Amino acid sequence: MTMTIPGRRRLRVCALVVALAALAIPGCTDPRLPPVVPLTVSTPTFTPLAPLEPTPVPQPSASPLTEPGCCARPSWSEDGSQILFVDDPPGDEPVGVYAVSLDGGAPQLVSATVSEDAFPSSNASSDVSALDLPDAARTARISPKGDRVAWTEGSTAPVNVDLRRRSIWVSQTQGGTAGRVLTIIGGDLIGWAGDGLALIATGRLSESGPRGVWRIPLDGGPPLLLAQGERPRSALLSPSAGWLAFYLAFEEEPSRNGVWVVRTSGEGAQSISGLASFRWGREGQLLYIPYIADRADLSLYVLDLTTGITRALIDGTAFPGGIASNDWAASPTGDRVVYRSAADGRLWILFLGGS
Amino acid sequence: MKTAGALVRRLVLTAAPVLLLVASPTSTGASQARPPFGLPFASPPGPETWLFTQPYGNTVFAFRERRSFYGAGQGLHFGVDLGARCGTEVVAIGDGVVVGIDQSAHGAGPHNLMIDHPNGYASFYGHLLERPQLRLGAEVRQGQPIARTGDPDLSCTSRPHLHLEIREAPSHRRAFNPILLIDADWDRIALLGGYPVTFEQDLADPRRWQLLTDQPEISFGGDLLNDYDNPWPPSP
């Protein structure tokens, strides 16, 4: 089905909003949408990894980058040389996007205009801010080559998540007609697969079908169920979108709860025992902090998905002050972590070394 | 030119570590008082038990819904949301007396429960699965089972969770940040999951209200506290 996009407007999307969009809890049906095509569902193979056996590691160096209270939501510059954040420093400095180098020093104003343009956007080879998309468009994602854009339309009302329907649309970034791909029920568009041939989404594709994470080919082929789960949460694509990490909780089958990683090409899934906070470092390198109920300190591990080997990067005590609000980010090179200290609200950097 | 208010808030925020230590269960000073309440679940957090799904305060989601869901609470999320399967046992966070059952004026349906505590606070438990099997005036003890979790969408698969508030007793007209009043390591509990906890920023004072522990109390029916001219992130 194709149609010309009515009522265009400029839509600005940034990497920050990717995560925030998951907080919306919309839901209502759109009776105008056509039924979803019948599916062919493959059954993924789940291969739990071996239990963690932390090995002694050198303690990495940690140092504060900013003054107390500064600042929330740090992100890395594209080359990993700076930390970016929004601030309005004391004195006469203006509000804006600031950058601090990894050896500290006074943050420098990068842009006095706070916008998505000042932040690097993951999983997109170009920014969507220049694109004209429908007023109803949400969760816009640029393809790896930058030639196409996908987005969703549908209810954004914060009601029953199970009933929420969002249709997924794709068009060329240079304009033209948009095509509706299908409708997601109780889920959302996550982004493009790394090969640029398919979209990754969560939810159900039919009223009575299975729930989980889907690879949706754009050549008309059948959608592929990458991993089944009642509600995949915190879905994060790796930097080149070759992998997707997410977690499951409160599943009917408790053994399925925890963090999962799937190849977006559809070649199986892996789980990490228990639940953790996780971020992508380099492609295929998942950094995570497992939650251990009877331990107050925090450890950082890395799972190399190309080898399947997990090892400890930080064992125990290397996050001075603890992490505030789960606010941390791994550098593009995977060997540094910035986090916000729960004790003083500063940004701190950890040089992991040898990751 | 920065406003005097912004500078005062900056000073307060700079002093946040001191305030944080007062409330933190991990602090070690002998004179530091422990928060007076316990968690509303007997089990520790985890993917089989319960998860911290939305904090109190100026969350991005509350900002988006400041004129709808959270309009009565000055635009802030006036409790904490703790995700759990329907039917998970809820326990009293402190000793007290049951003063309200299924009071629709307090919201958080389909069922709710209010307990007044002798220290001047009240605890409010919302989105319960069924009417609590308690009578008005009943005394409860901290840790006593009092209710079971439900789902505001009545499906038990949509967004089942406990909405927990701590209010002023007996008026119930003000709400306080439960993070400061419940003895738990909330920042560590917030690490159970993928995404960061995100608070909306006011570009007129972007450092304000950006920590779990740094959130204002609210008065029900008061003006919006977060009706920002320049919010970040922008509304979709």
Interface residues (C-beta under 8 A of the other chain):
Chain A: R12 C14 L16 V17 A19 L20 A21 A22 L23 A24 I25 G27 E67 P68 G69 C70 C71 A72 R73 V86 D87 D88 P90 D92 V95 V114 R138 T156 P158 V159 N160 V161 D162 L163 E230 R231 R233 S234 A235 L236 A245 F246 Y247 L248 A249 F250 E251 P254 N257 G258 V259 G274 L275 A276 S277 F278 I289 Y291 A293 A296 L298 G322 I323 A324 S325 N326 D327 W328 A342 A343 D344 G345
Chain B: M1 K2 A6 L7 R10 L13 T14 A16 P17 L20 T26 P44 P45 G46 P47 E48 L51 Q54 P55 T59 V60 F61 R64 E65 S68 F69 G83 A84 R85 D153 S155 T157 S158 R159 P160 D185 D187 R188 A190 L191 L192 G193 G194 Y195 P196 V197 T198 F199 Q201 L203 A204 D205 P206 R207 Q210 L211 L212 D214 N230 W232 P233 P234 P236
